[in-house]
Amino acid sequence: MSDNFDLFRTSEEHDMLRDAVRSLAEAKIAPFAAEVDEQGRFPQEARDALEANDLHAVHVPEAFGGAGADALSTVIVIEEVARVCASSSLIPAVNKLGSLPVQLSGSEELKAKYLGALARGEGMFSYCLSEPEAGSDAAGMKTRAVRDGDFWVLDGVKRWITNAGVSEFYTVMAVTDPDKRSKGISAFVVEKGDEGVSFGAPEKKLGIKGSPTREVYFDNVRIPADRMIGAEGTGFATAMRTLDHTRVTIAAQAIGIAQGALDYAKGYVKERKQFGKAIAEFQGIQFMLADMAMKLEAARQLTYAAAAKSERSDADLTFFGAAAKCYASDAAMEITTDAVQLLGGYGYTRDYPVERMMRDAKITQIYEGTNQVQRIVMARNLP
Ligand SMILES: Cc1cc2nc3c(=O)[nH]c(=O)nc-3n(C[C@H](O)[C@H](O)[C@H](O)COP(=O)(O)OP(=O)(O)OC[C@H]3O[C@@H](n4cnc5c(N)ncnc54)[C@H](O)[C@@H]3O)c2cc1C
């Protein structure tokens, strides 16, 4: 068997992990998915179930008390949770996004303190890069950090922060030298309880309604200097390196949502009868299902290849992370839209889960860089 082939298959352990997460997700997360969406409430049941089974942040290395799972295992956890509830899948996904800057660039002390707390379930982690006026052009951020003796003082506003208010820990990118643009940005760990931290009202969103998205305000927030992640001026590079890895997890979320929609539609067409037979017997329906499964499998293979590259930190990860996220999210949008189509009028109602899945899929084309931005990243890093 060639190394290349190995890249695209899962091991027995990965298959066992998938089975375990699928059972847990179906028993403890799926029953609340519609209610969480309808009420726009945080999926606490999912958080409890994931934390109780040590699945909330599987990427944290064993040295810091975590499960020490590889990148593909993290993908499988997120995929299986997203298959039943996209909002809940943002618990493991954003725990990785928020904490990876510490894991990649933090001091040993920062890692021990914050990765340890995350692994023990003492608090979730969020990632604060975007601002009201700095989205795709994230380096145009205005949030400032000014040195004051043994402290840094942060002032500014971050926007669209996933799980803000629920998370205890925040990786915050802030300008420490305004003359140097991206090289004048540094990263810090800020805690929810730090004086001067507050949160805006939850955004009213199209989908992922169970995952709170809020503004985070920093008003004269004084934090010890050792909360800086890595050296001064390296925060933007750390933020971008983080996204190389975590775009793979957004791809995982997309394929999970798409799998949920395909599974539901596959069952429905066998039950629904028109013209005296199950609609699954019409070739027009069979061709739609074949295309959905084909796109999904292509997206999954690209995502798993990207996960292998993330695990090894390969030089071409930047291209693969962007490609997997872009391809899988576009595929998820098409597949979930087709799932609604396969259910006809019923698909358009909240009595069936596919309309929620279609709304949830949309965000995967937008966050961690829009798919236009992914194409810019790919074009700059062509293999
Ligand atoms: C639900 C949700 C959760 C989020 N979670 C987080 C989070 O946890 N942490 C965080 O930091 N951010 C988060 N974000 C922010 C997200 O990453 C940004 O919304 C995204 O990067 C786009 O920025 P923007 O919304 O300002 O859009 P803009 O940058 O204003 O883009 C508007 C449009 O212009 C296009 N565009 C912009 N520049 C170019 C270009 N050069 N070429 C071609 N097209 C271009 C975009 O693709 C888009 O279609 C979240 C967003 C949402 C909606």
The ligand as an SDF file (V2000), in Angstrom:
LIG
                    3D

 53 58  0  0  0  0  0  0  0  0999 V2000
  -21.8510   33.3520   12.5430 C   0  0  0  0  0  0  0  0  0  0  0  0
  -20.4500   33.9030   12.4310 C   0  0  0  0  0  0  0  0  0  0  0  0
  -19.4700   33.4550   13.2960 C   0  0  0  0  0  0  0  0  0  0  0  0
  -18.1710   33.9840   13.2190 C   0  0  0  0  0  0  0  0  0  0  0  0
  -17.2310   33.6020   14.1380 N   0  0  0  0  0  0  0  0  0  0  0  0
  -16.0430   34.2850   14.1910 C   0  0  0  0  0  0  0  0  0  0  0  0
  -15.1320   34.0620   15.2830 C   0  0  0  0  0  0  0  0  0  0  0  0
  -15.3680   33.2380   16.1590 O   0  0  0  0  0  0  0  0  0  0  0  0
  -13.9870   34.8120   15.3300 N   0  0  0  0  0  0  0  0  0  0  0  0
  -13.6870   35.7330   14.3840 C   0  0  0  0  0  0  0  0  0  0  0  0
  -12.6420   36.3790   14.4940 O   0  0  0  0  0  0  0  0  0  0  0  0
  -14.5310   35.9570   13.3220 N   0  0  0  0  0  0  0  0  0  0  0  0
  -15.6950   35.2520   13.2210 C   0  0  0  0  0  0  0  0  0  0  0  0
  -16.5860   35.5000   12.1870 N   0  0  0  0  0  0  0  0  0  0  0  0
  -16.2400   36.5230   11.2050 C   0  0  0  0  0  0  0  0  0  0  0  0
  -16.0390   35.9990    9.7910 C   0  0  0  0  0  0  0  0  0  0  0  0
  -14.8130   35.3330    9.7020 O   0  0  0  0  0  0  0  0  0  0  0  0
  -16.1850   37.2000    8.8440 C   0  0  0  0  0  0  0  0  0  0  0  0
  -17.5610   37.5140    8.7920 O   0  0  0  0  0  0  0  0  0  0  0  0
  -15.6490   36.9210    7.4590 C   0  0  0  0  0  0  0  0  0  0  0  0
  -14.2510   36.7890    7.4980 O   0  0  0  0  0  0  0  0  0  0  0  0
  -16.0420   37.9950    6.4590 C   0  0  0  0  0  0  0  0  0  0  0  0
  -15.8180   39.2810    6.9310 O   0  0  0  0  0  0  0  0  0  0  0  0
  -16.9880   40.3790    6.8110 P   0  0  0  0  0  0  0  0  0  0  0  0
  -18.2150   39.7690    7.3910 O   0  0  0  0  0  0  0  0  0  0  0  0
  -16.5000   41.6450    7.3760 O   0  0  0  0  0  0  0  0  0  0  0  0
  -17.2390   40.5220    5.2450 O   0  0  0  0  0  0  0  0  0  0  0  0
  -16.4410   41.4800    4.2390 P   0  0  0  0  0  0  0  0  0  0  0  0
  -14.9760   41.3120    4.4150 O   0  0  0  0  0  0  0  0  0  0  0  0
  -17.0100   42.8500    4.3330 O   0  0  0  0  0  0  0  0  0  0  0  0
  -16.8570   40.8300    2.8500 O   0  0  0  0  0  0  0  0  0  0  0  0
  -18.0710   41.1680    2.1510 C   0  0  0  0  0  0  0  0  0  0  0  0
  -18.0210   40.4410    0.7970 C   0  0  0  0  0  0  0  0  0  0  0  0
  -16.9070   40.9290    0.0350 O   0  0  0  0  0  0  0  0  0  0  0  0
  -16.0960   39.8440   -0.3730 C   0  0  0  0  0  0  0  0  0  0  0  0
  -14.6970   40.2700   -0.4250 N   0  0  0  0  0  0  0  0  0  0  0  0
  -13.9910   40.9530    0.5170 C   0  0  0  0  0  0  0  0  0  0  0  0
  -12.7290   41.1600    0.1020 N   0  0  0  0  0  0  0  0  0  0  0  0
  -12.6320   40.5760   -1.1200 C   0  0  0  0  0  0  0  0  0  0  0  0
  -11.5740   40.4410   -2.0670 C   0  0  0  0  0  0  0  0  0  0  0  0
  -10.3410   40.9230   -1.8320 N   0  0  0  0  0  0  0  0  0  0  0  0
  -11.8410   39.8030   -3.2360 N   0  0  0  0  0  0  0  0  0  0  0  0
  -13.0710   39.2990   -3.4840 C   0  0  0  0  0  0  0  0  0  0  0  0
  -14.0990   39.3980   -2.6340 N   0  0  0  0  0  0  0  0  0  0  0  0
  -13.8900   40.0240   -1.4560 C   0  0  0  0  0  0  0  0  0  0  0  0
  -16.3340   38.7670    0.6690 C   0  0  0  0  0  0  0  0  0  0  0  0
  -16.0040   37.4740    0.1590 O   0  0  0  0  0  0  0  0  0  0  0  0
  -17.8170   38.9310    0.9350 C   0  0  0  0  0  0  0  0  0  0  0  0
  -18.5420   38.2480   -0.0710 O   0  0  0  0  0  0  0  0  0  0  0  0
  -17.8560   34.9400   12.2170 C   0  0  0  0  0  0  0  0  0  0  0  0
  -18.8570   35.3460   11.3200 C   0  0  0  0  0  0  0  0  0  0  0  0
  -20.1480   34.8650   11.4290 C   0  0  0  0  0  0  0  0  0  0  0  0
  -21.1960   35.3740   10.4830 C   0  0  0  0  0  0  0  0  0  0  0  0
  1  2  1  0
  2  3  1  0
  2 52  2  0
  3  4  2  0
  4  5  1  0
  4 50  1  0
  5  6  2  0
  6  7  1  0
  6 13  1  0
  7  8  2  0
  7  9  1  0
  9 10  1  0
 10 11  2  0
 10 12  1  0
 12 13  2  0
 13 14  1  0
 14 15  1  0
 14 50  1  0
 15 16  1  0
 16 17  1  0
 16 18  1  0
 18 19  1  0
 18 20  1  0
 20 21  1  0
 20 22  1  0
 22 23  1  0
 23 24  1  0
 24 25  2  0
 24 26  1  0
 24 27  1  0
 27 28  1  0
 28 29  2  0
 28 30  1  0
 28 31  1  0
 31 32  1  0
 32 33  1  0
 33 34  1  0
 33 48  1  0
 34 35  1  0
 35 36  1  0
 35 46  1  0
 36 37  1  0
 36 45  1  0
 37 38  2  0
 38 39  1  0
 39 40  1  0
 39 45  2  0
 40 41  1  0
 40 42  2  0
 42 43  1  0
 43 44  2  0
 44 45  1  0
 46 47  1  0
 46 48  1  0
 48 49  1  0
 50 51  2  0
 51 52  1  0
 52 53  1  0
M  END
$$$$
